[in-house]
Amino acid sequence: MAELIRDTVAGHLVRLLTRGKYLQYAEENDPSLWKQYLSEEKTMRMARHGHPGQISHEEPSPSSEESSRTRRGSDNQQTNQATGHPIDPEKGRDMNVVDWFDEHDPENPMNWSTAKKVLVTFEICFLTWSVYIGSAIYSAGTETIVKDFGVSQVKATLGLTLFVAGYGVGPMLWAPMSEIPMIGRNPVYIGTLIVFVIFQVPTALATNFAMLLCFRFLTGFIGSPVLAVGGASIGDMFAPNKRAYGIGIWGIAAVCGPVLGPLVGGFAAQAKGWSWTIWELMWLSGFCLVVLIFFLPETSSANILYRRSRRLRKLTGIDNLKSEAEIEGEKMTLKDVALIAIVRPITLNFQEPMVFLLNLYIALIYGLLYIWFESFPIVFTGIYKFNLGEEGLAFVGILVGAVIVIPPFFYYLYRYVEPQFNDRGELKPEIRLQPAFVGGFFIPICLFWFGWSARPSIHWIMPIIGSSYFAIGTFLLFNSVLNYLGDAYPEYAASVLAGNDFMRSSFGAGFPLFATAMYKNLGVGWASSLLGFLAIVFIPIPFVLYRYGEKLRKASKHARKDF
């Protein structure tokens, strides 16, 4: 338990207040351990090439006898004091590279116990749900917003769309920030969540409609980090052949947010009005904040090693003890950060055909989800005469579908995908797309079923059963695409996923604005069918990329080409 709390915000605060007396690290108890944390190989590369990374034309490591002679060097040649390696006078740098002491280092998130990984995954899922629910929980109070502020139904919907737009733009800033070794993931999660909780107060107390919309956008923007970085946190802990399991559970949490929002907010809005949906969001996210402060450890390897190197510098007085990520970060300018945060996600999205097509497909599904959600009041309140609270219960069918799909999907991963990983833990990216072959068909099935079963002569359970197919399709598509993009673009994963989040949130923000008019003019059956036909058009995309993806990767400047 002490190891878990030590790397949390509460643990850092305890260490700060006690000046490191409590929750100490191993090297603080025994400073002589510092040499175990040095990577001799990377330190040698720094001495030879001025860079800790592998050099393609690097000379093979010398034999022990040659190494001994080389380390002594000439009388005039400078050597690294810790390892004895001679430093190249032109390219080399005298730097001791801090790393994991071996492949079983317990501070490496990859080596955490299963119980600790499960706990951290649950916390990331809880945070994701606590933020994602903020979009749909608002929709339960739109009727009272129309009455209180005297605005139209479309204008009232802006509170939903601006929140979604905010958490589409936010990751462009927060995702790259979480990759900076000196910052890490926890300060981004906790810092933004504190502001997210505080900003619910002026949102709930908004005295005019403009103030409400302004704070809805700001809360969406500030609460957005986990929507893009959450997958990276899970990737910090799980090897590639196990990562899809964690991403799958995280995906369920993302689905639960919009699905349970109307249920959680429906009865409150019915009894107390729209502001109580915001108070509920504040209580939920506030409780999540308390849990994370005490029990969420840092997962970023770069940040963990940066803090280790900083401790070692303090303990030993040796200033050239630095982690690899810290050394790389020294070269980054403000221009480089802006390039990674803003320019790269956009350029990759439009210059890479695979990224553009998959992002467009996921954006369409996300847009269909939010436009389809707007039909629930028309169907269950207008046709089946549900009250506001009962209408929220109609979304449970989607949650049931999300839960049902997990066991067969995990069996598929274990039985068919894991055996295809090679000895280095690598998998051909196109294999990740196979679940999308099935998932793509569930979206139109759901929309046709829902649209034509929603009528007074058919029991209300039928459209609810049909709605479960959307969760199955969305789950399979999202997991396929997100894992594929991460495997195909490992060096640019953060930028690719930030672009994916921006594009899908743009669709999710815009589509609901014309939902009510479309359903009223076309009717539930034909409006849902129109969305179903649109979903059918995109079904071939995973099949095409599965067939030609390898050729496209090898022709790309950014994608992985080694297999």
Buried (B, 14 or more C-beta within 10 A) or exposed (E): EEBBBBBBBBBBEBBEEEEBEEBBBEBBEEEEBBEEBBBBEBBBBBBBBBBBEEEEEEEEEEEEEEBEEBBEBEEEEBBBEBBBBBBBEEEBBBBBBBBBBEEEBEBBBBBBEEEBBBBBBBBBBBBBBBBBBBBBBBBBBBBBBBEBBEBEBBBBBBBBBBBBBBBBBBBBBBBBBBBBBEBBBBBBBBBBBBEBBEBBEBBBEBEEBEEBBBBBBBBBBBBBBBBBBBBBBBBBBBEBBBBBBBBBBBBBBBBBBBBBBBBBBBBBBBEBBBBBBBBBBBEBBBEBBEBBBEBBBBBBBBBBBBBBBBBBBEBBEEEBBBBBBBBBBEEEEEEEBEBBBBEBBBBBBEEBBBBBBBBBBBBBBBBBBBBBBBBBBBBBBBBBEBEBBBBBBBBBBBBBBBBBBBEEBBEBBEEEBBEEBEEEEBBBBBBBBBBBBBBBBBBBBBBBBBBBBBBEEEEBEBBBBBBBBBBBBBBBBBBBBBBBBBBBBBEBBBBBBBBBBBBBBBBBBBBBBBBBEBBEEBBBBBBBBBBBEBBBEBBEBBEBBBEEBBEBBEEBEBBBEEE
